[in-house]
C-alpha cells in the first residue's frame, strides 16, 4: 500500500477545515513542547532511541500530524508505523506506535546528514547526534540524493524568489506569485534559512503539515523550532551530506542483526500515483547483509514488504 499521497491530500483538507475542528484532548500527559531527539554517540553507537506508544483519547479528537509534531517526527514516520490508521481521524481509544527508535545511517558522522527516504536530518556535533523530521521536494523537484556540500551562509527572515517555472505553474493554477516574497511568518521559507551549495536551502516553513511529506520545490524544510535551533547552532562551513538509504541495517557487537525499512522515493509522477510499493534498488552491502546465515528470512521478507520504518530484529532467539 502507498498511503503517502492520500495522506498529503487529507492533511490539506484538515488545514482547510481549521485547527479548531481538531483541538486535541489527551490522557497521555504529553508536554506542550517535546524536546528534539538528541543522543550521545560514539564510534560504536549503532542504534538510538526507543519506540513509544500514544493513547488516542476515547473522548477526544486528534490527527497523526498532531502526534508527529509532539514527538518531533514527520507525518510519514507515523504513517509507516501505523499503516492501518486513518491519518485524519484515528480511532478513539486506539494506541499508536511512535517510532522513535532508529538505526543511524551508514554515512560519515560529521555535520548534517539528510536521508530523504526516511524524512530525517541528522546533526552530528560534540559527541551527540540531533535528529529532526523534514519535508522534501515533490516528484520532479527532488531533493538531492547523493551530494556532499556545505553550509555556505545563513539568513534570518529570508525572502523567497520563485523561479520563472514556479511562477508560470502558479499562474496557470490561478494563484500568481510575486517576483519576490517578502520576509515574515507567511513566507514559505519560514523565518530562518541555511543555504547549502549555491541554489539550495534548508529552511523553515509557514505550513507545518508538510513535514514528512514531499511538498517542497526541492529544498529541505523543518518546523519552526527545529530550524531555529539549527540556525543558532550550525556554523557556516559545516559539512552537509544528502544520502538515499531507504534500508538501514546493522550487526551489533552482541551478534544481533537489525533492519529498518522505509518506502523508497518515487522517481516519476507515475510511480508516485501508484498505490503500491515501489521496488528497491538493493546495494551490494544490502545483499551481503541479507545473506547473513543467522537471519530469519521470513522476518526479513516481512520487513521488506511492510516497510514500517521501525527497527526489526532479524535473528530472534529460537526456543
N, C-alpha and C positions, 0 to 999 in steps of 0.2 A: 504494500500500500504506500501511496505517496501523499501524506496529509498536509504537506507544507503549503502548496498552492491554495488549497481550500482554507487553511488556517489564516493565510495572509488576507484573503478576501473577507473572512469572518472578522478579523481584527479591524479592518477598515470600517465594517459595519458597526462594530462595537463603538468605535470613536464617534461615528456619526450619531449614534443613539444617545451619546452623552455619558459622562463619567458618573453622574448621579444615579443612573439606572443600575450601576454595578458597584454601589457602595459596599465595601467589604464588612461583614461581621464574622468574627472568627473566635474559636476557642483554642487557638494554637499559641496564644501569647507571643506572637511574633513581634519583635520590636518595630517601631516605625521605620527605622533605617538599619539595615543589616550591613555590617562592615564587609567590604570586599574580601574575597578569599586570598589569604596570604599565608604561605607555608615556608618553613625553613627547609633549605635544600643543601645537600652535599653531593659529591660525585656519585655516591651510592644510592641516592634517593631516586626511586622509580615510580612510585605511586603515592599520591597525596589525597587528603580529604576523606570524607565518609559520607555515604548516601544517607538521606533523611527521609521522613515521611511527613506529609501535611494533611491534616484532617479538614475536609471541607465542612463548614458548619452546617448542621442539619437545618438550622433556621435562617441561614444567610445565603448570600449570592456572591460568587467570585468568578474569576476567569483564570486561565493558565498564565496569561500575561501578568496578572496581579501577583501570583505566586512566584513567577520567574523573577519579577523585579525585586521582590522581597529577598529572595535568596541569591541575588546577583547572578542570574542565569539568563540565557536567551530563550525566546519562545520555542525555538527548535529543540533545545535541550529538554524542555518539559514535554514536548510532543513526542519526541523519540522514546522517552522513558515511559510515557503513558499513552500508547497509541490508540487505545480504545476509548479514551476520554474525550468528550466534547470540549474543545478549547474555549468555547464561549460560555457554556453553562455546564460545568462539571456536576455530576450527580451529587446532590446534597448528602452529606454524611459519608462520602467516599474518602478513601485515603489515596493521596497522590505520592508517587515516588519523586523525590527531589534528588537528581543525580549530581551530587557534589563530590563524588569520589572519581578520580581520573588518573590515567597514565600520562606521565609527562611526554611530550613529543620527542621523537628521535631527531633532535636538532641541537646545534651549538647553543649552550646555555649562557647567552650573553644578550643584554639589551632586550629588544622587543621581538617576540616570535609570534607570528599571526598564522594560525592554522584555519584556513577558511572553511573546510568541510564541517568542522565541529563548532564553528562560530565562536572561537575563543582567541583572546590575545593574552600572551604570557609576557610578563615583565620580570626579567632576572636581574637582581641587583643586591649587593650587600648580603649575600648568603641566603636570600629568600627569593621566592617567586610569587608575584601577584597575578591573579587570574581574573580576567574580565570577559563578559559576553560582548559580542559585536554584531552589527549588521553589515552586510557586504553588498557587492554590486549585483544588479539584475543580470539575467542571461543576456549576453551580447554587450554588456557593460561591465564585464567581470573584473573583480578584484584580482590582482596578480597572484599567481600560484607558485611561482618558483623565481624568486627575486631577492637579492640582498642589496640593501641600500642603507641610508642613514637619515636621521632627523636633520634636515637642512636648516630649518628655522621654526619658530613658534610665534603664534599670534593670538592675543586675546581679542575678543569682539571682531572676528573676521568678517569681511564682506564675501559675497559669493558672486562670481561672474559666470553665468551659464554659457556653455559653448553654443555656437551657431546651431548645431544639430539639436541640442536641448531646447533652444528657443523655438525652432521650427516644429519640433514634436509637440511642445506645449501649445503653440498657436493652433496647430491642427486639431488639438483636443479641446480648443475653446478656452484655454487657460493661459493666456500670454504671460511671459516672464519679462521682468525688466532687464536691461542690459547689465546692471549691477544691482544685486540685492543688498540693501544696507544692513549694517551690523545691528544686532539686537536679538531679543528672545524669539522672534518669529523667523530668524534666519535659518534656512535648512542646515547650515553648518554649526548651529548652536553658538556657544559663547567662547569656545576655545578650539584651536586647531594646531596640530603638529604637521608640518609639511615635510614629506619624505620624497626623495628624488626631486624632480623639478615640477611635476604636474599632478602630484598625488598628495592626499592628506588623510590623516587620522583625526577625526573631529567629533564634535557633539552633534546634537540633533534637536529639532523642535517637535519631534514626533517619536516618543519613546517606544511606541508599539512596534517599530521596525527592528528592534534589537533581537537578533536571532533569525532574521529573515533576509532574503535577497531583494532589497528595495532601494538601494542607493544607485548612483550613476558610476559606481566603481570604487569610490572611497570607502574607508572603514569608519563606521560611526559607533559611538558609545553613548550611554546615558550620561546625563549632565555631571553627576558626582564623580563618575569614573574618569571622564575626560579631564575634568578639573584636577583630579589627583595626578594624572599623567602629565598634564601641562605644568603642574607645580614641581614635579619630581624627576621628569625625564630630561636630561641635559641635551642641548643641541650637540650633534655629532654622535649620538647613541646609535649603535648598530640596529638595523631593522631587517628581519628575515621573514618573507612570505613563503609558506610551505603548503603542501597539498597532501595531507595524511588522513584520509577517512578511516583508515585502520591503524590503530596503535597496539603494540603488543610488547611483552617483556617476559623474561625469565628471571625470577628473583633469586637472591642468594640461597634461599631455602629450597630451591628447586621447583617452586610453584610457577605455573605458566598462566599468564593473564592476557586477555584481549579486550579491546574497546572499539566498537564498530559504529561508525556514523554513515549516513547516506552520502555517497559521493555526489559532487556537484554536477548538475545537468550542464551539458556542453552546448546544447542548442535549445531553441524555443520548443521544438517538437518533443524533445526529451522531457523538458520541464512540464509540458502539458500532459504527458503520460502518467496515469495514476498507477504506476508500478515501480518496483525497484530498478534502479539503473545498474548495469554490470560494473563490477570492479575491474580496475587495471592493476592486477597484483604485481608487486615488485619482486625481485629476486629474494629480498630479505623476507617478504611475506611468505613466499613459497618455502623457503628454508625453514622458517618458523613453523609453518603448518605441518612439516614433515617430522617434527619432534615426536619420537615414539611414545612419549608419555601422554600426549594429547588425546583426550576422548573426542574422536572425530564427530560423533553425534552432537556433542555440545558445541564444537567448533562450527558445524554447519548451521546449527540453530542460531548461533550468534551472528553469523554472516547473513542469515535470512532476516532475522528480527531487526538488526541494526538499532539497538536500543540506546546506544551511546553510554551504556553502563559498563563498568569493569566486570568481566566474567572470568571465573576460574575454570581453566580448561582441563585440569588434571586433579579433580577432587579425589579424596581417599576412597578406596574400594573396600567394601565390607562384605 
